[in-house]
Amino acid sequence: MNSAKSTEAALRGLGVCCALANAVLHSLLTPDHLEEKLYIGVLFAVGSAATLFVAVCLAVSRWVTVAWLTGALVSLGMIAGFLLSRTVGLPHGYYEESWELPYGPLALIAEGLFVVAFLGWLSGRRTPASS
């Protein structure tokens, strides 16, 4: 296995772990958020399903580009939602005062690492012009 393939496999492995962690963390929080504010709970459920899809696609090497892009967009959206919900609040009066320890920081770490892995994967891709 050459260096480029090893790096891609390591980044994909990191992406799978981060996406799975995100799916599990958000799935655990979905029931409480469904009770608190329905649309937030739905967003948690959709985010969990999306990150599970990303993890499976990266693990089996299917639709890899779609998986990376989806995972990066969902992760960035989750980070933005987390930060906005604790600063200016979200629509319909949704505002969180706590970080929901340990889930909030763990999810932020998983989301941030996924984005870093995505950027690593993106920078390692060869374009037809550079081959």
C-alpha positions in Angstrom: 0.0 0.0 0.0 1.5 3.3 -1.0 1.6 6.4 1.1 -1.4 8.2 -0.6 -3.6 5.1 -0.2 -2.5 4.7 3.5 -3.3 8.4 4.2 -6.7 8.1 2.5 -7.6 4.9 4.4 -6.6 6.6 7.7 -8.6 9.7 6.9 -11.6 7.6 6.0 -11.2 5.6 9.2 -11.2 8.8 11.2 -14.2 10.0 9.3 -16.1 6.8 10.0 -15.3 7.0 13.7 -16.3 10.7 14.0 -19.5 10.2 12.0 -20.5 7.2 14.1 -19.8 9.1 17.3 -21.9 12.0 16.0 -24.8 9.6 15.1 -24.7 8.0 18.6 -24.4 11.2 20.5 -27.2 12.9 18.6 -29.4 9.8 18.8 -29.1 9.8 22.6 -30.2 13.4 22.8 -33.0 13.2 20.2 -35.8 12.1 22.6 -35.3 14.9 25.1 -35.1 17.5 22.3 -38.3 16.1 20.6 -40.1 16.8 23.9 -38.5 20.2 24.4 -38.9 21.6 20.9 -40.2 19.4 18.1 -38.2 20.9 15.3 -34.9 20.7 17.2 -35.6 17.0 17.9 -36.3 16.4 14.2 -33.0 18.1 13.3 -31.2 15.9 15.8 -32.8 12.8 14.3 -32.1 13.8 10.7 -28.5 14.7 11.7 -28.1 11.3 13.3 -29.4 9.5 10.2 -27.2 11.6 7.9 -24.1 10.9 9.9 -24.9 7.2 10.0 -25.3 7.2 6.2 -21.9 9.0 6.0 -20.2 6.5 8.2 -21.6 3.5 6.2 -20.6 5.0 2.9 -17.1 5.8 4.0 -16.7 2.4 5.6 -17.7 0.5 2.4 -16.1 3.0 0.0 -19.4 3.8 -1.7 -20.3 7.3 -2.8 -17.2 8.5 -1.0 -17.3 12.1 -2.4 -21.0 12.5 -1.5 -20.3 11.0 2.0 -17.4 13.4 2.7 -19.4 16.5 1.4 -22.5 15.5 3.3 -20.6 14.8 6.5 -18.7 18.1 6.3 -21.9 20.1 5.7 -23.8 18.3 8.5 -20.9 18.7 10.9 -20.5 22.4 10.1 -24.3 22.8 10.5 -24.3 21.0 13.8 -21.4 23.2 15.1 -23.2 26.3 14.0 -26.5 25.2 15.6 -24.7 24.4 18.8 -23.0 27.8 19.0 -26.1 29.8 17.9 -28.3 28.0 20.4 -26.0 29.1 23.2 -25.4 32.7 22.0 -28.2 34.4 20.1 -30.7 31.5 20.3 -32.6 29.7 17.5 -36.1 30.4 16.1 -39.2 30.0 18.2 -37.3 30.9 21.4 -35.0 27.9 21.5 -32.0 28.8 23.7 -29.7 26.5 25.7 -27.7 27.8 28.7 -25.6 24.7 29.3 -23.1 22.7 27.2 -25.0 19.5 28.0 -21.9 17.8 29.5 -20.5 15.4 28.3 -22.4 15.2 25.1 -22.0 18.8 23.8 -18.2 18.9 23.9 -17.8 15.3 22.7 -20.1 16.1 19.7 -18.1 19.3 18.9 -14.8 17.3 19.0 -16.3 14.7 16.7 -17.7 17.3 14.3 -14.5 19.3 14.3 -12.3 16.3 13.7 -14.6 15.2 10.8 -14.1 18.6 9.1 -10.3 18.3 9.6 -10.3 14.8 8.1 -12.5 16.1 5.2 -10.0 18.9 4.5 -7.2 16.4 4.6 -9.0 14.1 2.2 -9.8 17.1 0.0 -6.2 18.3 -0.1 -5.0 14.8 -1.0 -7.3 14.3 -4.0 -5.6 14.4 -7.3 -7.2 16.4 -10.0 -6.8 15.3 -13.7 -4.7 18.4 -14.3 -2.2 17.5 -11.6 -1.7 13.8 -12.6 
